[in-house]
Amino acid sequence: MGASGSSSETKTEGADTGSVSDSGPRGLEPGASAERLLLFTDAVAAISITLLILPLVDLVPEAVSAHEAPSKVITDHLDQIWSFLLSFLVISNIWLEHHRTFASVGKLTRPLMVWNMGWLLAVVVLPLPTEMIGAFGRDSFVATFYYATLLASMVCRSAMLRILTTTPELLKDDVPGAHRRTADLYTEGYLNVIAVVVALLLALAVPALQYYSLLLLVVPRRILRFRDRAGAR
């Protein structure tokens, strides 16, 4: 009886272990917290967007040492102010997109964390081409560098959304419509990638449109809204 009981208990434990391992998503990162990852990501994005203003702050002591009028800090550096405002809006927008991406995420996998770090790398690098825009103006290399950095962030976000759509177990169960919302975000994500590529080609073909072609990024969301309205009729 002891042997058979021990054998049955072993089989039961083995079955239970198998059911637990099969119920979770493959590659689940043990001990990884989605909330902690978001806090870290938010902190890095906040630092990156703050760094954008530092070159403009440095202009003040330079103007004082050169005995220039205070107004020249603004009037003589319009390109730098323009690039600051541009990147402030860009980082704000891609951070909001990232926030929407992780709004329903409850669990993490290693690939999801790796792609998130790639997204952070693009956000951290963005102040560099921003400063180059203010220094070199409408240079084609600078424009390519800027758009490539932005494109990298879009590709990383699309990769994260791809993981979430193919591994719905990572999403929170208590968020209604999480799977449908993530699928819509994935569609919007790869449309954004296409929009950035088209914007870059336009910027290189027509230098007067440099950076203004980023307005194409509003198109994907408009398309999805139109699709949803048409489907609701």
Rosetta silent file (secondary structure, phi, psi, omega in degrees, C-alpha in Angstrom):
SEQUENCE: MGASGSSSETKTEGADTGSVSDSGPRGLEPGASAERLLLFTDAVAAISITLLILPLVDLVPEAVSAHEAPSKVITDHLDQIWSFLLSFLVISNIWLEHHRTFASVGKLTRPLMVWNMGWLLAVVVLPLPTEMIGAFGRDSFVATFYYATLLASMVCRSAMLRILTTTPELLKDDVPGAHRRTADLYTEGYLNVIAVVVALLLALAVPALQYYSLLLLVVPRRILRFRDRAGAR
SCORE:     score description
SCORE:     0.000 S_00000001
   1 L     0.000  -39.019  179.888    0.000    0.000    0.000 S_00000001
   2 H   -64.822  -41.336 -178.560    2.836    2.331    0.820 S_00000001
   3 H   -66.967  -45.864 -178.598    4.535    1.695   -2.513 S_00000001
   4 H   -66.535  -37.416  178.482    1.365    2.055   -4.555 S_00000001
   5 H   -64.538  -42.253  178.696    0.347    5.144   -2.580 S_00000001
   6 H   -63.515  -39.682 -179.780    3.764    6.679   -3.128 S_00000001
   7 H   -64.944  -42.760 -179.094    3.583    5.828   -6.828 S_00000001
   8 H   -66.714  -37.439  178.734    0.134    7.352   -7.219 S_00000001
   9 H   -64.675  -40.107  179.291    1.210   10.494   -5.366 S_00000001
  10 H   -62.369  -42.535  179.474    4.250   10.786   -7.638 S_00000001
  11 H   -64.748  -39.436 -179.559    2.048   10.459  -10.707 S_00000001
  12 H   -65.604  -43.667  179.157   -0.378   13.025   -9.336 S_00000001
  13 H   -63.250  -40.498  178.360    2.409   15.470   -8.557 S_00000001
  14 H   -63.556  -40.508  178.745    3.856   14.930  -12.014 S_00000001
  15 H   -65.355  -41.393  179.529    0.476   15.569  -13.600 S_00000001
  16 H   -64.095  -42.309  179.553   -0.008   18.704  -11.533 S_00000001
  17 H   -61.744  -42.393  179.846    3.458   19.967  -12.455 S_00000001
  18 H   -63.833  -39.762 -178.338    2.772   19.343  -16.114 S_00000001
  19 H   -67.497  -35.554  178.734   -0.547   21.142  -15.996 S_00000001
  20 H   -67.639  -43.786 -178.317    1.028   24.189  -14.341 S_00000001
  21 H   -68.189  -31.463 -179.250    3.857   24.377  -16.859 S_00000001
  22 H   -78.017  -23.174 -175.171    1.474   23.943  -19.768 S_00000001
  23 H   -77.871  -23.085 -177.539   -0.935   26.596  -18.532 S_00000001
  24 L   -91.947  161.486  178.251    1.583   29.459  -18.606 S_00000001
  25 L   -70.163  145.297  179.390    3.045   31.154  -21.688 S_00000001
  26 L   -66.402  142.957  177.670    6.298   29.782  -23.003 S_00000001
  27 L    76.407   14.482 -179.963    9.406   31.778  -22.119 S_00000001
  28 E   -60.350  128.496 -177.948    7.728   33.457  -19.142 S_00000001
  29 L   -81.759  110.567 -177.072   10.373   35.422  -17.271 S_00000001
  30 L   -66.888  136.131  177.625   10.204   34.282  -13.619 S_00000001
  31 L    78.692   -3.344 -178.981   10.150   37.096  -11.087 S_00000001
  32 L   -82.985  133.269 -177.945    9.768   39.771  -13.772 S_00000001
  33 L  -110.468  124.925  177.779    7.195   42.435  -12.977 S_00000001
  34 H   -62.677  -37.179  179.836    5.393   44.304  -15.745 S_00000001
  35 H   -64.937  -41.113  179.503    4.786   47.191  -13.353 S_00000001
  36 H   -66.525  -39.449  177.406    8.470   47.432  -12.490 S_00000001
  37 H   -62.366  -40.978  179.029    9.425   47.393  -16.167 S_00000001
  38 H   -66.011  -39.606  178.122    6.969   50.216  -16.855 S_00000001
  39 H   -62.753  -43.049  177.953    8.344   52.298  -13.986 S_00000001
  40 H   -64.015  -44.396 -179.806   11.867   51.862  -15.311 S_00000001
  41 H   -63.066  -43.493  178.492   10.768   52.671  -18.861 S_00000001
  42 H   -61.858  -39.388 -179.571    8.883   55.775  -17.753 S_00000001
  43 H   -65.410  -43.695  179.689   11.916   56.995  -15.815 S_00000001
  44 H   -65.312  -42.903  178.456   14.252   56.576  -18.785 S_00000001
  45 H   -63.366  -38.055  178.921   11.795   58.300  -21.142 S_00000001
  46 H   -65.054  -41.026  177.800   11.405   61.166  -18.656 S_00000001
  47 H   -64.548  -43.143 -178.771   15.178   61.627  -18.454 S_00000001
  48 H   -61.912  -43.682 -177.706   15.479   61.537  -22.249 S_00000001
  49 H   -72.045  -26.697  176.667   12.788   64.153  -22.795 S_00000001
  50 H   -72.799  -35.611 -179.609   14.368   66.344  -20.090 S_00000001
  51 H   -61.558  -22.909 -177.928   17.780   66.185  -21.777 S_00000001
  52 L   -61.130  -32.154 -174.688   16.292   67.920  -24.817 S_00000001
  53 L   -83.881  -18.759 -173.359   16.154   71.267  -23.004 S_00000001
  54 H   -59.944  -42.275  176.967   19.706   71.227  -21.619 S_00000001
  55 H   -60.169  -32.862  177.794   21.425   72.566  -24.783 S_00000001
  56 H   -72.479  -35.905  177.037   19.012   75.515  -24.744 S_00000001
  57 H   -63.093  -37.333  179.976   19.716   76.161  -21.067 S_00000001
  58 L   -66.210  -17.548  179.795   23.439   76.304  -21.854 S_00000001
  59 H   -70.080  -25.647 -176.448   22.786   79.170  -24.264 S_00000001
  60 H   -65.238  -53.753  177.981   21.983   81.549  -21.404 S_00000001
  61 H   -63.431  -29.429  176.766   25.481   81.725  -19.799 S_00000001
  62 H   -65.199  -41.281  178.539   26.994   81.909  -23.302 S_00000001
  63 H   -67.161  -36.642  178.967   24.863   84.951  -24.080 S_00000001
  64 H   -66.115  -45.587 -179.697   25.813   86.532  -20.742 S_00000001
  65 H   -66.243  -27.902  178.708   29.530   86.017  -21.307 S_00000001
  66 L   -90.121    2.418  179.313   29.217   87.485  -24.822 S_00000001
  67 L    56.578   41.708  178.224   27.256   90.508  -23.437 S_00000001
  68 L   -92.633  159.740  176.839   24.356   89.810  -25.791 S_00000001
  69 L   -68.187  145.230 -179.935   20.777   90.956  -25.338 S_00000001
  70 L   -55.982  -33.090 -177.875   18.528   88.384  -23.619 S_00000001
  71 L   -63.847  -24.018 -178.341   16.257   88.256  -26.665 S_00000001
  72 H   -70.271  -19.786  174.906   19.105   86.818  -28.751 S_00000001
  73 H   -60.461  -30.866  178.468   18.922   83.605  -26.756 S_00000001
  74 H   -92.624  -53.571 -171.943   15.658   83.081  -28.631 S_00000001
  75 H   -67.144  -30.152 -178.394   16.044   84.915  -31.920 S_00000001
  76 L   -89.636   -0.146 -175.895   19.536   83.574  -32.722 S_00000001
  77 L  -136.730   41.233 -178.274   18.698   79.960  -31.982 S_00000001
  78 H   -64.986  -34.177  178.687   15.342   79.330  -33.630 S_00000001
  79 H   -63.459  -40.642  179.783   16.586   76.104  -35.265 S_00000001
  80 H   -68.992  -38.319  178.053   17.532   74.648  -31.884 S_00000001
  81 H   -66.066  -40.591  177.734   14.207   75.679  -30.359 S_00000001
  82 H   -61.322  -45.458 -179.048   12.382   74.128  -33.320 S_00000001
  83 H   -66.195  -34.732  176.547   14.272   70.846  -32.967 S_00000001
  84 H   -62.952  -48.485 -179.330   13.555   70.812  -29.226 S_00000001
  85 H   -63.551  -39.836  179.108    9.813   71.250  -29.755 S_00000001
  86 H   -59.794  -51.249 -176.470    9.808   68.632  -32.525 S_00000001
  87 H   -71.873  -29.140  174.851   11.505   65.980  -30.417 S_00000001
  88 H   -61.327  -44.642  178.221    9.451   66.849  -27.357 S_00000001
  89 H   -67.130  -40.177 -178.605    6.311   66.083  -29.345 S_00000001
  90 H   -64.480  -49.429 -179.332    7.848   62.959  -30.900 S_00000001
  91 H   -64.935  -38.952  177.228    9.005   61.457  -27.595 S_00000001
  92 H   -59.468  -42.578 -177.831    5.695   62.368  -25.957 S_00000001
  93 H   -67.441  -46.303 -177.764    3.833   60.602  -28.748 S_00000001
  94 H   -72.082  -26.556  173.724    5.903   57.407  -28.762 S_00000001
  95 H   -68.698  -41.631  177.176    5.748   57.275  -24.952 S_00000001
  96 H   -61.832  -39.065  177.221    1.957   57.496  -25.111 S_00000001
  97 H   -64.382  -40.467  177.802    1.979   54.687  -27.678 S_00000001
  98 H   -64.195  -40.354  178.230    4.169   52.605  -25.381 S_00000001
  99 H   -61.054  -42.430  177.436    1.778   53.298  -22.509 S_00000001
 100 H   -65.328  -35.435 -179.733   -1.136   52.067  -24.627 S_00000001
 101 H   -63.215  -42.998 -173.843    0.884   48.971  -25.570 S_00000001
 102 H   -97.458    7.246 -177.310    1.504   47.927  -21.957 S_00000001
 103 L   -60.770  -29.730 -176.472   -1.830   49.039  -20.492 S_00000001
 104 L  -112.698    9.263 -176.389   -3.104   45.437  -20.433 S_00000001
 105 E   -83.626  128.715  178.931    0.191   43.550  -19.914 S_00000001
 106 L  -115.575  -22.395 -178.996    0.408   41.465  -16.736 S_00000001
 107 L  -131.638  160.922 -176.186    3.302   39.075  -17.470 S_00000001
 108 L  -126.907  149.859  169.005    6.641   39.337  -19.244 S_00000001
 109 E  -119.416  163.637 -179.990    8.826   37.141  -21.422 S_00000001
 110 H   -59.564  -47.093  178.259   12.507   37.593  -22.187 S_00000001
 111 H   -58.671  -38.052  179.157   11.889   38.627  -25.855 S_00000001
 112 H   -63.463  -40.575  178.989    9.341   41.221  -24.718 S_00000001
 113 H   -68.621  -37.881  179.625   11.875   42.702  -22.294 S_00000001
 114 H   -65.215  -45.327  178.332   14.624   42.706  -24.925 S_00000001
 115 H   -65.293  -32.673  176.526   12.467   44.558  -27.457 S_00000001
 116 H   -65.472  -38.203  176.947   11.491   47.021  -24.737 S_00000001
 117 H   -66.752  -35.158  174.566   15.169   47.737  -24.120 S_00000001
 118 H   -63.013  -40.648  176.574   15.587   48.318  -27.861 S_00000001
 119 H   -61.184  -43.210  179.046   12.718   50.817  -27.705 S_00000001
 120 H   -63.866  -37.892  178.036   14.439   52.558  -24.788 S_00000001
 121 H   -58.999  -43.893  179.144   17.710   52.702  -26.728 S_00000001
 122 H   -63.470  -40.164 -179.922   15.976   54.582  -29.544 S_00000001
 123 H   -67.012  -39.001 -179.805   14.398   57.022  -27.068 S_00000001
 124 H   -68.284  -35.515 -178.228   17.738   57.631  -25.341 S_00000001
 125 H   -74.491  -26.897 -171.656   19.518   58.252  -28.670 S_00000001
 126 L   -54.951  -35.723  176.679   16.883   60.705  -29.971 S_00000001
 127 H   -59.571  -25.268  179.767   18.326   63.804  -28.198 S_00000001
 128 H   -66.791  -55.993  176.095   21.513   63.384  -30.265 S_00000001
 129 H   -64.088  -24.675  175.782   19.966   63.882  -33.743 S_00000001
 130 H   -62.312  -46.813  177.944   17.779   66.559  -32.139 S_00000001
 131 H   -65.217  -33.926  179.580   20.875   68.561  -31.227 S_00000001
 132 H   -69.099  -32.382  176.164   22.293   67.908  -34.706 S_00000001
 133 H   -62.104  -44.466  179.174   19.169   69.395  -36.306 S_00000001
 134 H   -65.421  -29.713 -177.208   19.759   72.622  -34.388 S_00000001
 135 H   -87.836  -37.176 -173.082   23.436   72.662  -35.356 S_00000001
 136 H  -111.804   -5.403  176.861   23.329   71.542  -39.013 S_00000001
 137 L    68.338 -139.447 -174.481   19.807   72.520  -40.102 S_00000001
 138 L   -84.899   60.511  177.404   18.249   70.721  -43.075 S_00000001
 139 L   -89.693  136.266 -175.197   21.079   68.273  -43.662 S_00000001
 140 H   -66.458  -36.616  178.243   20.073   65.016  -45.357 S_00000001
 141 H   -64.598  -43.377  179.691   22.328   62.860  -43.142 S_00000001
 142 H   -62.729  -42.358  178.876   20.861   64.403  -39.990 S_00000001
 143 H   -61.971  -43.287  178.781   17.332   63.861  -41.303 S_00000001
 144 H   -63.031  -42.479  178.185   18.113   60.222  -42.096 S_00000001
 145 H   -60.751  -44.396 -178.869   19.640   59.729  -38.649 S_00000001
 146 H   -64.346  -49.316 -178.617   16.586   61.261  -36.979 S_00000001
 147 H   -65.995  -36.440  179.458   14.069   59.242  -38.980 S_00000001
 148 H   -64.991  -38.780  177.512   16.084   56.031  -38.546 S_00000001
 149 H   -64.891  -43.973  177.542   16.065   56.481  -34.769 S_00000001
 150 H   -64.025  -41.029  179.128   12.326   57.070  -34.795 S_00000001
 151 H   -62.472  -38.639  178.777   11.830   54.086  -37.101 S_00000001
 152 H   -60.580  -41.153  178.295   13.800   51.880  -34.697 S_00000001
 153 H   -65.106  -38.269  179.611   11.410   52.781  -31.875 S_00000001
 154 H   -66.836  -40.346  179.553    8.424   51.985  -34.106 S_00000001
 155 H   -65.157  -42.534  179.149    9.871   48.603  -35.126 S_00000001
 156 H   -63.460  -40.631  178.441   10.557   47.678  -31.484 S_00000001
 157 H   -65.077  -42.273  178.588    6.989   48.604  -30.512 S_00000001
 158 H   -62.250  -38.874  178.334    5.575   46.549  -33.385 S_00000001
 159 H   -64.320  -40.946  177.991    7.707   43.582  -32.299 S_00000001
 160 H   -64.055  -41.827  179.202    6.384   43.883  -28.733 S_00000001
 161 H   -67.247  -33.767  175.927    2.809   44.039  -29.995 S_00000001
 162 H   -62.019  -43.176  178.090    3.470   41.009  -32.178 S_00000001
 163 H   -61.940  -42.321 -177.577    4.561   39.073  -29.097 S_00000001
 164 H   -69.530  -34.233  178.798    1.463   40.171  -27.200 S_00000001
 165 H   -73.686  -32.326 -179.883   -0.918   39.211  -30.010 S_00000001
 166 H   -88.300  -13.007  177.957    0.655   35.762  -30.417 S_00000001
 167 L  -129.500   71.697 -175.601    0.933   35.212  -26.646 S_00000001
 168 H   -65.059  -13.763  178.319   -2.367   36.482  -25.218 S_00000001
 169 H   -64.977  -17.243  179.259   -1.597   34.778  -21.893 S_00000001
 170 H   -75.744  -16.397 -177.598    0.656   37.756  -21.128 S_00000001
 171 E   -83.670  153.435  179.112   -2.370   40.049  -21.007 S_00000001
 172 L   -69.932  137.314 -179.467   -4.370   40.704  -17.870 S_00000001
 173 L   -75.485  -23.578 -174.436   -7.527   38.608  -17.574 S_00000001
 174 L   -91.678    9.136  177.880   -9.445   41.326  -15.761 S_00000001
 175 L  -104.212  109.408 -177.598   -9.153   43.885  -18.583 S_00000001
 176 L   -66.865  136.681  177.859  -12.164   43.582  -20.920 S_00000001
 177 L    72.146   18.634 -176.475  -11.362   43.625  -24.629 S_00000001
 178 H   -64.373  -40.651 -177.516   -7.603   43.445  -24.042 S_00000001
 179 H   -66.444  -44.127  179.939   -6.983   40.972  -26.883 S_00000001
 180 H   -64.990  -42.257 -179.503   -8.969   42.981  -29.437 S_00000001
 181 H   -64.208  -40.691  179.421   -7.320   46.236  -28.359 S_00000001
 182 H   -65.675  -39.581  177.394   -3.843   44.717  -28.628 S_00000001
 183 H   -62.741  -40.896  177.538   -4.614   43.398  -32.118 S_00000001
 184 H   -65.224  -39.519  177.985   -5.753   46.886  -33.183 S_00000001
 185 H   -65.185  -35.840  177.662   -2.593   48.410  -31.715 S_00000001
 186 H   -65.131  -42.360  175.665   -0.492   45.906  -33.655 S_00000001
 187 H   -60.562  -45.539  177.790   -2.221   46.922  -36.883 S_00000001
 188 H   -62.872  -35.837 -178.297   -1.630   50.569  -36.045 S_00000001
 189 H   -62.461  -49.305 -178.470    1.978   49.766  -35.157 S_00000001
 190 H   -73.896  -24.430  172.044    3.007   48.339  -38.506 S_00000001
 191 H   -67.973  -34.420  175.397    1.085   51.108  -40.290 S_00000001
 192 H   -65.349  -38.470  176.805    3.193   53.576  -38.302 S_00000001
 193 H   -60.226  -45.624  178.161    6.348   51.818  -39.500 S_00000001
 194 H   -62.813  -40.652 -179.084    5.189   52.241  -43.099 S_00000001
 195 H   -63.169  -40.074  179.356    4.284   55.885  -42.421 S_00000001
 196 H   -67.097  -40.669  178.348    7.786   56.652  -41.054 S_00000001
 197 H   -62.163  -45.112  178.333    9.452   55.011  -44.068 S_00000001
 198 H   -63.772  -40.302  179.137    7.267   57.048  -46.460 S_00000001
 199 H   -62.711  -39.207  177.918    7.949   60.198  -44.420 S_00000001
 200 H   -64.828  -45.255  179.277   11.692   59.604  -44.684 S_00000001
 201 H   -61.748  -39.663  177.288   11.523   59.103  -48.439 S_00000001
 202 H   -65.725  -40.436 -179.453    9.515   62.317  -48.783 S_00000001
 203 H   -64.013  -36.721  179.430   11.973   64.197  -46.576 S_00000001
 204 H   -76.976  -35.370 -178.891   14.909   63.074  -48.728 S_00000001
 205 H   -75.932  -36.809 -178.671   13.104   63.697  -52.028 S_00000001
 206 L  -126.666   91.129 -176.410   11.708   67.086  -51.026 S_00000001
 207 H   -54.764  -27.145  179.660   14.038   68.801  -48.489 S_00000001
 208 H   -66.522  -20.793 -179.455   11.437   71.498  -47.849 S_00000001
 209 H   -92.869    1.986 -176.951    9.226   68.813  -46.312 S_00000001
 210 L   -52.724  128.828  178.272   11.867   67.586  -43.877 S_00000001
 211 L    73.337  -28.813  173.522   10.260   66.755  -40.523 S_00000001
 212 H   -69.458  -25.511  179.708    6.900   68.151  -41.673 S_00000001
 213 H   -69.298   -9.488  175.577    6.338   64.788  -43.323 S_00000001
 214 H   -65.791  -14.442  176.311    6.101   63.331  -39.811 S_00000001
 215 H   -62.388  -15.931  176.528    2.501   64.494  -39.916 S_00000001
 216 H   -62.899  -17.726 -178.479    1.878   61.254  -41.813 S_00000001
 217 H   -69.215  -14.271  176.650    1.938   59.528  -38.424 S_00000001
 218 H   -81.471  -13.745 -175.273   -1.590   60.758  -37.750 S_00000001
 219 H   -67.804  -46.991 -177.114   -2.857   58.794  -40.758 S_00000001
 220 H   -55.666  -44.272 -178.909   -2.792   55.209  -39.325 S_00000001
 221 H   -66.325  -35.749  177.047   -4.996   56.061  -36.366 S_00000001
 222 H   -63.895  -39.341  179.550   -7.402   57.912  -38.656 S_00000001
 223 H   -62.569  -44.782 -178.729   -7.584   54.851  -40.890 S_00000001
 224 H   -67.027  -37.529  177.916   -8.424   52.571  -37.969 S_00000001
 225 H   -65.111  -41.158  177.820  -11.054   54.955  -36.659 S_00000001
 226 H   -63.773  -39.789  178.435  -12.655   55.109  -40.095 S_00000001
 227 H   -63.110  -42.949 -179.395  -12.598   51.287  -40.264 S_00000001
 228 H   -65.259  -40.116  179.275  -14.241   50.993  -36.845 S_00000001
 229 H   -67.050  -39.641  178.959  -16.954   53.492  -37.776 S_00000001
 230 H   -66.717  -36.636  179.417  -17.605   51.715  -41.067 S_00000001
 231 H   -71.709  -26.667 -179.693  -17.797   48.369  -39.275 S_00000001
 232 H   -78.482  -14.632 -178.364  -20.252   49.740  -36.708 S_00000001
 233 L   -78.293    0.000    0.000  -22.724   50.802  -39.404 S_00000001
